[in-house]
Amino acid sequence: MKVPLALMDEILVHAREEFPNECCGMVASKDGLAVKVFPAVNAAASPLRYEIDPMEQLKIEEEIWDAGWDLGVIYHSHTRSDPVPSETDRNLAFHPDSIYMIIGIAGFDREVPLEEQKPADVRGWFIRKGVSELAEMEVV
């Protein structure tokens, strides 16, 4: 999956805005290129898990399909741990052909200028039948 820098920046801003809670959203793609970010509300409002409201998820997915795009990425942040799928992430992964992008922002501090902070650690995963495997992602 190739992700344009502007779209990756959108996702990173979303993660920082939602901190200390996890952020979540979806990314449409076409032919392996990310084309649009759909930030979602974390209905769980939690620093430990995320949940996209089913009606919001349906609306996003319908817009993606109506445009002829694919659901390329489902993303969320980990605010206290590495960007590795948790057991909950693996158990609730129902899109085996989509990449599950996890944005690691543990240690983020709103009081410290962004350029002085450790960069976010972003990793993509395919999760199939509870098993996670690193997915190739490239920021272009």
MDTraj code that builds the backbone (N, CA, C; nanometers):
import mdtraj as md
import numpy as np

residues = "MET LYS VAL PRO LEU ALA LEU MET ASP GLU ILE LEU VAL HIS ALA ARG GLU GLU PHE PRO ASN GLU CYS CYS GLY MET VAL ALA SER LYS ASP GLY LEU ALA VAL LYS VAL PHE PRO ALA VAL ASN ALA ALA ALA SER PRO LEU ARG TYR GLU ILE ASP PRO MET GLU GLN LEU LYS ILE GLU GLU GLU ILE TRP ASP ALA GLY TRP ASP LEU GLY VAL ILE TYR HIS SER HIS THR ARG SER ASP PRO VAL PRO SER GLU THR ASP ARG ASN LEU ALA PHE HIS PRO ASP SER ILE TYR MET ILE ILE GLY ILE ALA GLY PHE ASP ARG GLU VAL PRO LEU GLU GLU GLN LYS PRO ALA ASP VAL ARG GLY TRP PHE ILE ARG LYS GLY VAL SER GLU LEU ALA GLU MET GLU VAL VAL".split()
xyz = np.array([
    [0.0852, -0.1175, 0.0000],
    [0.0000, 0.0000, 0.0000],
    [0.0896, 0.1236, 0.0000],
    [0.0641, 0.2130, -0.0924],
    [0.1341, 0.3409, -0.0961],
    [0.0416, 0.4469, -0.0388],
    [0.0960, 0.5245, 0.0539],
    [0.0180, 0.6278, 0.1221],
    [0.0835, 0.7627, 0.0958],
    [0.0137, 0.8524, 0.0246],
    [0.0710, 0.9853, 0.0040],
    [0.0986, 1.0550, 0.1371],
    [0.2064, 1.1320, 0.1402],
    [0.2483, 1.1998, 0.2625],
    [0.1356, 1.2847, 0.3213],
    [0.0601, 1.3527, 0.2378],
    [-0.0485, 1.4383, 0.2880],
    [-0.1536, 1.3559, 0.3629],
    [-0.1834, 1.2353, 0.3146],
    [-0.2809, 1.1502, 0.3822],
    [-0.2240, 1.0951, 0.5123],
    [-0.0958, 1.0588, 0.5121],
    [-0.0329, 1.0114, 0.6354],
    [-0.0328, 1.1229, 0.7393],
    [-0.0056, 1.2452, 0.6950],
    [-0.0099, 1.3584, 0.7877],
    [-0.1482, 1.3742, 0.8487],
    [-0.2540, 1.3562, 0.7686],
    [-0.3921, 1.3636, 0.8199],
    [-0.4141, 1.2616, 0.9320],
    [-0.3654, 1.1413, 0.9101],
    [-0.3827, 1.0338, 1.0087],
    [-0.3051, 1.0669, 1.1366],
    [-0.1829, 1.1164, 1.1215],
    [-0.1015, 1.1499, 1.2390],
    [-0.1618, 1.2658, 1.3178],
    [-0.2158, 1.3644, 1.2491],
    [-0.2828, 1.4753, 1.3176],
    [-0.4032, 1.4216, 1.3949],
    [-0.4793, 1.3333, 1.3330],
    [-0.5956, 1.2740, 1.3998],
    [-0.5520, 1.2017, 1.5276],
    [-0.4447, 1.1241, 1.5196],
    [-0.3962, 1.0507, 1.6371],
    [-0.3570, 1.1466, 1.7496],
    [-0.2883, 1.2551, 1.7150],
    [-0.2460, 1.3510, 1.8181],
    [-0.3656, 1.4271, 1.8755],
    [-0.4626, 1.4607, 1.7914],
    [-0.5813, 1.5326, 1.8400],
    [-0.6620, 1.4494, 1.9396],
    [-0.6686, 1.3194, 1.9175],
    [-0.7493, 1.2329, 2.0034],
    [-0.6764, 1.1894, 2.1301],
    [-0.5439, 1.2011, 2.1318],
    [-0.4657, 1.1617, 2.2483],
    [-0.5189, 1.2317, 2.3728],
    [-0.5369, 1.1660, 2.4860],
    [-0.4831, 1.0352, 2.5238],
    [-0.5692, 0.9161, 2.4806],
    [-0.6835, 0.9398, 2.4163],
    [-0.7646, 0.8278, 2.3670],
    [-0.7112, 0.7788, 2.2329],
    [-0.7448, 0.6569, 2.1995],
    [-0.7102, 0.6035, 2.0683],
    [-0.7952, 0.6719, 1.9628],
    [-0.7361, 0.6964, 1.8485],
    [-0.8116, 0.7455, 1.7341],
    [-0.8460, 0.6248, 1.6470],
    [-0.9348, 0.6457, 1.5509],
    [-0.9663, 0.5379, 1.4579],
    [-1.0247, 0.5961, 1.3299],
    [-1.0165, 0.5191, 1.2236],
    [-1.0703, 0.5635, 1.0960],
    [-1.0407, 0.4625, 0.9876],
    [-1.0744, 0.5006, 0.8663],
    [-1.0561, 0.4136, 0.7509],
    [-0.9923, 0.4934, 0.6379],
    [-0.9286, 0.4218, 0.5467],
    [-0.8650, 0.4842, 0.4319],
    [-0.9084, 0.4096, 0.3065],
    [-0.9601, 0.4854, 0.2107],
    [-0.9966, 0.4273, 0.0814],
    [-0.8724, 0.4159, -0.0049],
    [-0.8719, 0.3146, -0.0909],
    [-0.7585, 0.2981, -0.1816],
    [-0.8086, 0.2568, -0.3200],
    [-0.7225, 0.2766, -0.4159],
    [-0.7488, 0.2339, -0.5532],
    [-0.6181, 0.1831, -0.6101],
    [-0.6180, 0.0590, -0.6531],
    [-0.4986, -0.0010, -0.7134],
    [-0.3748, 0.0117, -0.6243],
    [-0.3934, -0.0085, -0.4928],
    [-0.2810, -0.0080, -0.4000],
    [-0.2330, 0.1290, -0.3570],
    [-0.3064, 0.2349, -0.3939],
    [-0.2713, 0.3705, -0.3542],
    [-0.3816, 0.4278, -0.2666],
    [-0.3466, 0.4759, -0.1482],
    [-0.4449, 0.5393, -0.0602],
    [-0.4934, 0.6681, -0.1264],
    [-0.6279, 0.6885, -0.1245],
    [-0.6830, 0.8045, -0.1942],
    [-0.7615, 0.8984, -0.1038],
    [-0.8144, 0.8507, 0.0090],
    [-0.8919, 0.9386, 0.0967],
    [-0.8949, 0.8809, 0.2380],
    [-0.8770, 0.9703, 0.3365],
    [-0.8838, 0.9323, 0.4778],
    [-1.0238, 0.9659, 0.5300],
    [-1.0797, 0.8723, 0.6045],
    [-1.2096, 0.8912, 0.6690],
    [-1.1901, 0.8801, 0.8204],
    [-1.1583, 0.9915, 0.8879],
    [-1.1471, 0.9856, 1.0339],
    [-1.2829, 0.9476, 1.0927],
    [-1.2816, 0.8682, 1.1975],
    [-1.4058, 0.8276, 1.2641],
    [-1.3976, 0.8674, 1.4111],
    [-1.5121, 0.8649, 1.4756],
    [-1.5180, 0.8921, 1.6189],
    [-1.4945, 0.7608, 1.6926],
    [-1.4079, 0.7626, 1.7918],
    [-1.3893, 0.6451, 1.8761],
    [-1.5051, 0.6415, 1.9752],
    [-1.6059, 0.5587, 1.9453],
    [-1.7248, 0.5508, 2.0307],
    [-1.6899, 0.5010, 2.1705],
    [-1.5789, 0.4303, 2.1850],
    [-1.5366, 0.3814, 2.3165],
    [-1.4738, 0.4938, 2.3993],
    [-1.4271, 0.5996, 2.3329],
    [-1.3614, 0.7126, 2.4015],
    [-1.2636, 0.6622, 2.5073],
    [-1.1707, 0.5773, 2.4623],
    [-1.0820, 0.5074, 2.5544],
    [-0.9369, 0.5151, 2.5081],
    [-0.8427, 0.5213, 2.6035],
    [-0.7017, 0.5125, 2.5667],
    [-0.6556, 0.3680, 2.5433],
    [-0.7445, 0.2724, 2.5668],
    [-0.7058, 0.1310, 2.5590],
    [-0.7704, 0.0541, 2.4444],
    [-0.8742, 0.1092, 2.3827],
    [-0.9387, 0.0382, 2.2719],
    [-1.0145, 0.1380, 2.1862],
    [-1.0525, 0.0917, 2.0683],
    [-1.1315, 0.1770, 1.9805],
    [-1.2538, 0.1005, 1.9328],
    [-1.3545, 0.1772, 1.8964],
    [-1.4769, 0.1197, 1.8418],
    [-1.5397, 0.2243, 1.7504],
    [-1.5594, 0.1870, 1.6242],
    [-1.6296, 0.2752, 1.5315],
    [-1.7772, 0.2394, 1.5388],
    [-1.8605, 0.3396, 1.5608],
    [-2.0040, 0.3174, 1.5644],
    [-2.0471, 0.2469, 1.4354],
    [-2.1259, 0.1402, 1.4459],
    [-2.1645, 0.0642, 1.3257],
    [-2.2308, 0.1491, 1.2170],
    [-2.3110, 0.2462, 1.2542],
    [-2.3758, 0.3308, 1.1526],
    [-2.2734, 0.4210, 1.0830],
    [-2.1773, 0.4728, 1.1590],
    [-2.0716, 0.5537, 1.0983],
    [-1.9852, 0.4680, 1.0066],
    [-1.9545, 0.3472, 1.0517],
    [-1.8743, 0.2562, 0.9698],
    [-1.9462, 0.2237, 0.8397],
    [-2.0754, 0.1958, 0.8477],
    [-2.1532, 0.1652, 0.7277],
    [-2.1523, 0.2834, 0.6313],
    [-2.1703, 0.4039, 0.6838],
    [-2.1705, 0.5239, 0.5996],
    [-2.0362, 0.5400, 0.5275],
    [-1.9277, 0.5213, 0.6003],
    [-1.7941, 0.5324, 0.5400],
    [-1.7761, 0.4253, 0.4335],
    [-1.8102, 0.3009, 0.4658],
    [-1.7906, 0.1925, 0.3701],
    [-1.8765, 0.2128, 0.2457],
    [-1.9983, 0.2613, 0.2614],
    [-2.0835, 0.2870, 0.1447],
    [-2.0223, 0.3949, 0.0551],
    [-1.9678, 0.5006, 0.1167],
    [-1.9041, 0.6050, 0.0368],
    [-1.7842, 0.5498, -0.0394],
    [-1.7072, 0.4641, 0.0267],
    [-1.5912, 0.4026, -0.0387],
    [-1.6361, 0.3168, -0.1566],
    [-1.7328, 0.2302, -0.1350],
    [-1.7785, 0.1406, -0.2418],
    [-1.8473, 0.2170, -0.3538],
    [-1.9281, 0.3190, -0.3191],
    [-1.9970, 0.3982, -0.4218],
    [-1.8983, 0.4702, -0.5130],
    [-1.7821, 0.5058, -0.4600],
    [-1.6790, 0.5733, -0.5396],
    [-1.5961, 0.4744, -0.6213],
    [-1.6204, 0.3455, -0.6023],
    [-1.5431, 0.2451, -0.6752],
    [-1.4069, 0.2184, -0.6145],
    [-1.3902, 0.2555, -0.4876],
    [-1.2638, 0.2350, -0.4187],
    [-1.2684, 0.1068, -0.3366],
    [-1.1553, 0.0751, -0.2774],
    [-1.1436, -0.0383, -0.1859],
    [-1.1239, 0.0141, -0.0436],
    [-1.1604, -0.0675, 0.0539],
    [-1.1282, -0.0372, 0.1932],
    [-0.9847, -0.0842, 0.2138],
    [-0.8914, 0.0079, 0.1919],
    [-0.7497, -0.0276, 0.1941],
    [-0.6920, -0.0403, 0.3332],
    [-0.7351, 0.0491, 0.4236],
    [-0.6745, 0.0550, 0.5565],
    [-0.7814, 0.0837, 0.6613],
    [-0.7695, 0.0156, 0.7730],
    [-0.8437, 0.0497, 0.8944],
    [-0.7354, 0.0896, 0.9941],
    [-0.7454, 0.2101, 1.0475],
    [-0.6368, 0.2558, 1.1351],
    [-0.6863, 0.2902, 1.2752],
    [-0.5935, 0.2796, 1.3683],
    [-0.6161, 0.3277, 1.5038],
    [-0.4806, 0.3516, 1.5691],
    [-0.4831, 0.4209, 1.6811],
    [-0.3578, 0.4495, 1.7505],
    [-0.3456, 0.3645, 1.8760],
    [-0.2213, 0.3420, 1.9134],
    [-0.1896, 0.2833, 2.0436],
    [-0.1215, 0.3940, 2.1220],
    [-0.1840, 0.4346, 2.2301],
    [-0.1333, 0.5484, 2.3066],
    [-0.0413, 0.5094, 2.4213],
    [-0.0345, 0.3793, 2.4487],
    [0.0476, 0.3336, 2.5615],
    [0.1384, 0.2159, 2.5270],
    [0.1336, 0.1709, 2.4027],
    [0.2103, 0.0512, 2.3664],
    [0.2602, 0.0618, 2.2227],
    [0.3436, -0.0328, 2.1868],
    [0.3971, -0.0390, 2.0510],
    [0.2839, -0.0642, 1.9510],
    [0.3048, -0.0281, 1.8249],
    [0.2024, -0.0473, 1.7224],
    [0.1969, -0.1914, 1.6707],
    [0.1652, -0.2794, 1.7609],
    [0.1539, -0.4227, 1.7334],
    [0.0114, -0.4637, 1.7701],
    [-0.0555, -0.5420, 1.6862],
    [-0.1946, -0.5791, 1.7172],
    [-0.2074, -0.6482, 1.8526],
    [-0.2977, -0.5958, 1.9326],
    [-0.3275, -0.6578, 2.0612],
    [-0.4176, -0.7788, 2.0375],
    [-0.4403, -0.8554, 2.1420],
    [-0.5319, -0.9689, 2.1294],
    [-0.6705, -0.9198, 2.0865],
    [-0.7143, -0.8090, 2.1438],
    [-0.8444, -0.7516, 2.1053],
    [-0.8430, -0.7126, 1.9585],
    [-0.7358, -0.6464, 1.9133],
    [-0.7250, -0.6092, 1.7713],
    [-0.7371, -0.7325, 1.6823],
    [-0.6683, -0.8381, 1.7187],
    [-0.6703, -0.9606, 1.6365],
    [-0.8082, -1.0264, 1.6378],
    [-0.8729, -1.0256, 1.7528],
    [-1.0043, -1.0906, 1.7636],
    [-1.1147, -1.0133, 1.6923],
    [-1.0962, -0.8826, 1.6752],
    [-1.2014, -0.8002, 1.6149],
    [-1.1681, -0.7558, 1.4722],
    [-1.0749, -0.8225, 1.4098],
    [-1.0359, -0.7901, 1.2719],
    [-1.1201, -0.8730, 1.1752],
    [-1.2116, -0.8063, 1.1062],
    [-1.3049, -0.8770, 1.0180],
    [-1.2850, -0.8450, 0.8700],
    [-1.1776, -0.7750, 0.8361],
    [-1.1496, -0.7393, 0.6964],
    [-1.0121, -0.7965, 0.6585],
    [-1.0061, -0.9219, 0.6190],
    [-0.8764, -0.9862, 0.5949],
    [-0.7956, -0.9273, 0.4794],
    [-0.8616, -0.8537, 0.3886],
    [-0.7889, -0.7970, 0.2751],
    [-0.7477, -0.6518, 0.2981],
    [-0.7871, -0.5951, 0.4105],
    [-0.7490, -0.4577, 0.4447],
    [-0.6277, -0.4597, 0.5360],
    [-0.5495, -0.3539, 0.5275],
    [-0.4361, -0.3380, 0.6182],
    [-0.4861, -0.2713, 0.7462],
    [-0.4451, -0.3236, 0.8584],
    [-0.4731, -0.2623, 0.9874],
    [-0.3499, -0.1799, 1.0249],
    [-0.3627, -0.0484, 1.0110],
    [-0.2528, 0.0422, 1.0418],
    [-0.2640, 0.0831, 1.1890],
    [-0.1528, 0.0699, 1.2602],
    [-0.1493, 0.1109, 1.4004],
    [-0.0447, 0.2204, 1.4152],
    [-0.0878, 0.3307, 1.4754],
    [-0.0015, 0.4457, 1.4954],
    [0.0417, 0.4464, 1.6417],
    [0.1683, 0.4218, 1.6658],
    [0.2210, 0.4214, 1.8020],
    [0.2609, 0.5621, 1.8426],
    [0.1891, 0.6173, 1.9419],
    [0.2225, 0.7526, 1.9891],
    [0.2418, 0.7542, 2.1408],
    [0.2856, 0.6425, 2.1964],
    [0.3149, 0.6385, 2.3400],
    [0.4192, 0.7452, 2.3717],
    [0.3967, 0.8186, 2.4765],
    [0.4897, 0.9227, 2.5160],
    [0.4602, 1.0588, 2.4554],
    [0.3594, 1.0678, 2.3690],
    [0.3233, 1.1976, 2.3110],
    [0.2856, 1.2942, 2.4228],
    [0.3278, 1.4197, 2.4088],
    [0.2997, 1.5216, 2.5103],
    [0.2612, 1.6505, 2.4396],
    [0.1392, 1.6949, 2.4612],
    [0.0900, 1.8176, 2.3966],
    [0.1707, 1.9414, 2.4351],
    [0.2362, 1.9362, 2.5500],
    [0.3101, 2.0527, 2.6000],
    [0.4483, 2.0666, 2.5361],
    [0.4930, 1.9638, 2.4676],
    [0.6263, 1.9644, 2.4068],
    [0.6105, 1.9892, 2.2566],
    [0.6903, 2.0815, 2.1999],
    [0.6805, 2.1048, 2.0553],
    [0.6986, 1.9743, 1.9769],
    [0.6208, 1.9605, 1.8720],
    [0.6195, 1.8377, 1.7932],
    [0.7576, 1.7989, 1.7429],
    [0.8353, 1.8977, 1.7002],
    [0.9682, 1.8682, 1.6451],
    [1.0649, 1.8154, 1.7517],
    [1.0301, 1.8290, 1.8797],
    [1.1148, 1.7792, 1.9876],
    [1.0707, 1.6418, 2.0374],
    [0.9656, 1.5859, 1.9785],
    [0.9134, 1.4574, 2.0247],
    [0.9602, 1.3435, 1.9356],
    [0.9546, 1.2264, 1.9935],
    [0.9847, 1.1055, 1.9176],
    [0.8788, 1.0916, 1.8078],
    [0.9184, 1.0614, 1.6836],
    [0.8190, 1.0462, 1.5770],
    [0.7261, 0.9280, 1.6052],
    [0.6063, 0.9375, 1.5522],
    [0.5119, 0.8260, 1.5644],
    [0.5708, 0.7035, 1.4948],
    [0.5420, 0.5884, 1.5492],
    [0.5848, 0.4610, 1.4913],
    [0.4614, 0.4015, 1.4243],
    [0.4606, 0.3981, 1.2919],
    [0.3441, 0.3524, 1.2164],
    [0.3766, 0.2196, 1.1488],
    [0.2896, 0.1218, 1.1744],
    [0.3083, -0.0103, 1.1127],
    [0.1747, -0.0602, 1.0587],
    [0.1844, -0.1359, 0.9516],
    [0.0647, -0.1952, 0.8915],
    [0.0667, -0.3455, 0.9075],
    [-0.0522, -0.4012, 0.9244],
    [-0.0660, -0.5450, 0.9484],
    [-0.1824, -0.6020, 0.8693],
    [-0.1636, -0.7208, 0.8170],
    [-0.2770, -0.8000, 0.7725],
    [-0.3137, -0.8875, 0.8911],
    [-0.4409, -0.8948, 0.9219],
    [-0.4859, -0.9811, 1.0318],
    [-0.5891, -1.0760, 0.9736],
    [-0.5528, -1.2025, 0.9735],
    [-0.6389, -1.3059, 0.9155],
    [-0.6534, -1.4208, 1.0146],
    [-0.7776, -1.4484, 1.0501],
    [-0.8080, -1.5575, 1.1438],
    [-0.7273, -1.5445, 1.2727],
    [-0.7160, -1.4222, 1.3217],
    [-0.6492, -1.3980, 1.4487],
    [-0.4976, -1.3935, 1.4431],
    [-0.4412, -1.4078, 1.3230],
    [-0.2958, -1.4068, 1.3084],
    [-0.2544, -1.2784, 1.2367],
    [-0.1583, -1.2073, 1.2933],
    [-0.1124, -1.0819, 1.2328],
    [0.0201, -1.1022, 1.1601],
    [0.0300, -1.0334, 1.0455],
    [0.1496, -1.0404, 0.9618],
    [0.1780, -0.8996, 0.9106],
    [0.3030, -0.8559, 0.9221],
    [0.3390, -0.7219, 0.8755],
    [0.3009, -0.7042, 0.7290],
    [0.2465, -0.5878, 0.6976],
    [0.2084, -0.5544, 0.5612],
    [0.3011, -0.4446, 0.5111],
    [0.3273, -0.4450, 0.3830],
    [0.4115, -0.3418, 0.3249],
    [0.3330, -0.2137, 0.3100],
    [0.3910, -0.1051, 0.3607],
    [0.3340, 0.0282, 0.3416],
    [0.4484, 0.1215, 0.3083],
    [0.4218, 0.2132, 0.2171],
    [0.5236, 0.3088, 0.1771],
    [0.4597, 0.4468, 0.1709],
    [0.5237, 0.5428, 0.2362],
    [0.4780, 0.6811, 0.2282],
    [0.5434, 0.7429, 0.1057],
    [0.4586, 0.7994, 0.0187],
    [0.5092, 0.8539, -0.1087],
    [0.4780, 1.0018, -0.1206],
])
top = md.Topology()
chain = top.add_chain()
for i, resn in enumerate(residues, 1):
    res = top.add_residue(resn, chain, resSeq=i)
    for name in ("N", "CA", "C"):
        top.add_atom(name, md.element.get_by_symbol(name[0]), res)
traj = md.Trajectory(xyz[None], top)
